[in-house]
């Protein structure tokens, strides 16, 4: 090694030192530049993450508001539907009561009419019997009248 040092001149040593120093400087500059690019990238990523989180929060709040609005509308529609259903049931019940009342009225009228027809049929039978008796009596009276004129 000693012989190697004698062969290298002082100028060459200085040149090697300068080259090593220049390379070290270039490495330092590159390290600073890489760190700066990495810092910018990290800051950019942090900003993107913050924007994405803000967008996610906004989306979540909008979704929750839409869900709340949708739930309120659904409840209102269900309440309106129940009111309409109850009103429709009440209307049908009233109609059914009216129909039942009318049917009972017709049924009573039918029964009364049927009873009246039975009574009229009985009266007709009685009148026929009475008519037959009267005819028989008229025939007897005619017979008596003929006999009376024959005798007279």
ChimeraX attribute file (.defattr): number of C-alpha atoms within 10 A of each C-alpha:
attribute: neighborCount
match mode: 1-to-1
recipient: residues
	/A:1	6
	/A:2	6
	/A:3	7
	/A:4	8
	/A:5	10
	/A:6	9
	/A:7	10
	/A:8	10
	/A:9	11
	/A:10	11
	/A:11	9
	/A:12	11
	/A:13	12
	/A:14	11
	/A:15	12
	/A:16	12
	/A:17	12
	/A:18	12
	/A:19	12
	/A:20	12
	/A:21	12
	/A:22	12
	/A:23	12
	/A:24	12
	/A:25	12
	/A:26	12
	/A:27	12
	/A:28	12
	/A:29	12
	/A:30	12
	/A:31	12
	/A:32	12
	/A:33	12
	/A:34	12
	/A:35	12
	/A:36	12
	/A:37	12
	/A:38	12
	/A:39	12
	/A:40	12
	/A:41	12
	/A:42	12
	/A:43	12
	/A:44	12
	/A:45	12
	/A:46	12
	/A:47	12
	/A:48	12
	/A:49	12
	/A:50	12
	/A:51	12
	/A:52	12
	/A:53	12
	/A:54	12
	/A:55	12
	/A:56	12
	/A:57	12
	/A:58	12
	/A:59	12
	/A:60	12
	/A:61	12
	/A:62	12
	/A:63	12
	/A:64	12
	/A:65	12
	/A:66	12
	/A:67	12
	/A:68	12
	/A:69	12
	/A:70	12
	/A:71	12
	/A:72	12
	/A:73	12
	/A:74	12
	/A:75	12
	/A:76	12
	/A:77	12
	/A:78	12
	/A:79	12
	/A:80	12
	/A:81	12
	/A:82	12
	/A:83	12
	/A:84	12
	/A:85	12
	/A:86	12
	/A:87	12
	/A:88	12
	/A:89	12
	/A:90	12
	/A:91	12
	/A:92	12
	/A:93	12
	/A:94	12
	/A:95	12
	/A:96	12
	/A:97	12
	/A:98	12
	/A:99	12
	/A:100	12
	/A:101	12
	/A:102	12
	/A:103	12
	/A:104	12
	/A:105	12
	/A:106	12
	/A:107	12
	/A:108	12
	/A:109	12
	/A:110	12
	/A:111	12
	/A:112	12
	/A:113	12
	/A:114	12
	/A:115	12
	/A:116	12
	/A:117	12
	/A:118	12
	/A:119	12
	/A:120	12
	/A:121	12
	/A:122	12
	/A:123	12
	/A:124	13
	/A:125	12
	/A:126	12
	/A:127	13
	/A:128	12
	/A:129	12
	/A:130	12
	/A:131	13
	/A:132	12
	/A:133	12
	/A:134	13
	/A:135	12
	/A:136	12
	/A:137	12
	/A:138	12
	/A:139	12
	/A:140	12
	/A:141	12
	/A:142	12
	/A:143	12
	/A:144	12
	/A:145	12
	/A:146	12
	/A:147	11
	/A:148	10
	/A:149	9
	/A:150	8
	/A:151	7
	/A:152	6
